[in-house]
Amino acid sequence: MPDFKSIKLVLEDGTVFKGKSFGYHKSVAGEVVFNTAMTGYPESLTDPSYEGQILVSTYPLVGNYGVPGNEMENDILKFYESDKIHVSGFVISDYSVEYSHWNAQESLGDWLKAHKVPGIFGIDTRALTKILREKGTMLGKIETDDEKIDFYDPNKDNLVARVSTREKVTYGNGKYKIVLVDTGGKYNIIRCLLKRDTTVTLVPWDYDFNNDDFDGIMLANGPGDPQMCEVTISNIRKALKGDKPIFGICLGNQLLGTAAGGTTYKLKYGHRAHNHPVIKAGTGTCYITSQNHGFVLDTDSLSDEWEPLFININDNTNEGIRHKTKPFFSTQFHPEASSGPTDTEFLFDEFIELIKQSKGEK
């Protein structure tokens, strides 16, 4: 057993959890959030939506299957959701020093060290999660004994600008041209689109795409407060005057709703898991979804041109909207999942069908 150094997690309410360091040994600060998924830490840690956050895994056993290598497919990493780890720190209960998996290339700890991201284990994550559920998401810091730092609120910064692509990038060579607004999108959105005969052009969060040649608009997920994306909202508002199909995911749902005149608010502790049930509005059909968001759209603030598309069964918050007459819709959950259930990937097919209809194809 390696000799792990001591490290601690400090919450803004003064609560202290002492543990051992298994990643890069340094102090970091951010917003402490929890995820109840049982698997998928390589995907979660590389999800840009976690930028600025210290992630707590409620599942106790982490690291047992290591992490995959850097194999490329369609010019993006095949087994990750971006090209870097985006969490500020990782908090777990039990770290598996030994790992075993057919696709594993290195240990979770070594991977964290390579990306200079701290990890802390030996924490009572059940007690920690109960605090976050009772008091709500709060600021925190992982601190070493010799490096004291201040708390940091990432929601006061434009995190989208930090994680978005800096230039236009094109993937694939399919029939249907999709402009993907990169507010921190996951790679699996690109994968799901490329499987459906598309050419995907990734554009920066503040790029005005309205004069470009495209068949449909995809609004990606991303981190932080949607109100920070005023430029993106303005560009979407222009697109709403037209008739090109629009599909938004997670932050994309909030940005679409805001562009349509709606408002958003912050959830007490957010939705982060692979097991959130949603129901399609007006039906009895339920889906199990992958989710990762701290803000949500207030559907009551929308005009009567819009209607809810999905509703969260746990707390009745919005999980998607659609326009009543135009080909615009969005989901708060992640139909591209990765990792997580694939129950709702059919929504990408519906997006392509809307594009075909708009082009007059049968």
Buried (B, 14 or more C-beta within 10 A) or exposed (E): EEEBEEBBBBBBEEBEBEBBBBBBBBBBBBBBBBBBBBBBBBBBBBBBBBBBBBBBBBBEEBBBBBBBEEEEEBEBBBBBBBEEBBBBBBBBBBBBEEBEEEEBBBBBBBBBBEBEBBBBBBBEBEEBBEBBEEBEBBBBBBBBEEEEBEBBEBBEBBBBBBBBBEEBBEBBEBBBBBBBBBBBBBBBBBBBBBBBEBBBBBBBBBBBBBEEEBBBBBBBBBBBBBBBBEBBBEBBBEBBEEEBBBBBBBBBBBBBBBBBEBBBEBBEBBBBBBBBBBBBBEEEEEBBBBBBBBBBBBBEBBEEEBBBBBBBBEEEBBBBBBBEEBBBBBBBBBBBBBBBBBBBBEBBEBBBBBBBEBEEEE
